[in-house]
Amino acid sequence: MQPIDLDTPAPEPDAGTVDTAGKKAGTSRVRAVLDSRALTVLACLLVFAALIFPNVLSRLTVPGFARIPVEGAILLGLLVVLPPKARRVVAVVAGVLLGWLVVEKCLDIGFFDELNRPFDPVLDWVLFDDAYNFVADSYGRAAAIGAVAAIGLLVVIVMALCTWALLRLGRLVGAHRKASAFTAGGVALAWVLAFSTGLSLAASVPVAARSTYTYAFDRVRQAQAGLKDEAAFQKEVQVDAYRNTPADRMLTALRGKDVVFTFVESYGRSAVEAPGLAPEIDQVLDNGTASLKASGFASASGWLTSPTYGGGSWLAHSTFESGLWINNQQRYRDLVSSDRMTLTSAFKRIGVHTVSVMPGTTKAWPEGKFYGYDTVWDSRNLGYAGPRFSWAPMPDQYTLEQLNKIEYQVPGRKPLMVEMPLVSSHTPWAPIPDYLPDWNQIGDGSVYTKMVADGTRPGSLWSDRKQVRLEYGKSIVYTLTTLINWVEKYGDKNLVMVFLGDHQASPIVSGDGASHDVPVAIVAHDPAVLQAIGGWGWDDGLRPSTKAPVWPMSDFRDRFFSAFGSTPQP
């Protein structure tokens, strides 16, 4: 081992080594500066995009982003005048709020696409439980859990990115306050000029944007309106002309009749009138009118305007039953907590056996007590041993066949009032059961196993929007065929059947801008039943024309009471 000579100077570094190291250091500094500037540009773009982001899918276009957000000028100006610590606090708070508004706008896009309305941040949280169950039933529990995890992660990412972007923008403003002040003023001036001149690059899309401010203001106003509506509804629910009507003056024209109110899931006006759907569905209705007439049944039809669209069937059911406009979850909760008389409780008052047949219900349903049902049948006690059809626990033909066994054909029974929401035409419309001409084949439902195994899977169907509409139409044809043939095969002289849609199908089927109207029809063997509604102006047959009367669904209860011998009491 050689001794070290501390007095010997170290060798001079090679000139080439120094140059190489210097170049590497210089390159690293340039790259760092470029990366820093790229991140700053990205942060500015994220803030801009969040401020402009629309809440309707059709506005998610290039012209939709070629706009000047006034909130950007205000936010930039605020960051300029604040001291460093306050600037960071404001950046974090504004980032969280801005991220949440983006999340709400994304929810709006989904709600508009499915329910034709924006998301209600106060009342709509309950719908996520139904959405989870729908995905689990249609695509499997693993898919539902995965969807929840993905959505939760996306929410966190959006809010984190908005917060990061505003913090970075705040640091930029702090380092260049004078330039930032000029920028804020320039943006504000450009916005004022665009606003005052009405400048726009596309129809109905002005360059001067204030969408974030107005959107946030609308959310607050919506919450305030909900609180006011709750107080008003508490008074509205107590106003009822038939509340004190005694049993001997209630529904006197229907004594001895069996009255069945049937909801056909997603059966809306578009099913009867849209060119891509109407021909086949209208043929079923027209042929059904003729075949029912040959069996001694007459029919009449009109339109009702549903309080909901694309989903929320219980809002339609409660509106129809209560005679009140139930268009949100708050009203629904308040209604079922009240003592409002329903169609069901009116029939119960006159001694009729009241029954709910709900094949889509899979767990306890405490609201049944409010409506006034003596008996509730659901998917747990209807005896079905076959497979699910995606969301639908059982096919409609099985449900109607079971109705015979459990209530309608029971010897020595009392007159019946039945409410029965059918489910085979519920989204996702795949697979769809086949109608069985021989009802004796139905049995315990095992016959449907092969239909499900060979049927279309929801995932493959929904990759083709055009095919979705066709399959929806087939599901409506199936349910209407089943319902009409049940009346022909099993209906007797005392049967009165009212069937209607609960709401339009989602916009993927009904189209943008479709109404909330649904068809409603009444079928009876006794001519006196149709004579009693002669003043309604309904069309003959199961298919209402475009000129048939349109009533709010909330009007039906009182009109029905009045037509069939109920006397209002003070």
KAHUNOR-V99371 format. One record per helix or strand. SS is the DSSP state (helix for helix, strand for strand). FROM is the first residue (numbers start at 1). LEN is the number of residues. Records with the same first field share a line. If there is no record, write none. Layout:
# KAHUNOR-V99371
SS=FROM-LEN, FROM-LEN
This chain:
# KAHUNOR-V99371
helix=15-38, 57-3, 62-4, 70-12, 84-32, 126-14, 141-35, 177-21, 211-26, 247-3, 252-3, 269-5, 275-20, 313-10, 329-8, 343-7, 367-5, 396-13, 439-3, 446-9, 458-4, 465-26, 507-4, 527-6, 534-3, 553-11
strand=68-2, 200-3, 205-2, 208-2, 258-7, 298-8, 353-6, 375-4, 389-1, 392-1, 416-7, 495-7, 517-8, 539-2, 550-3
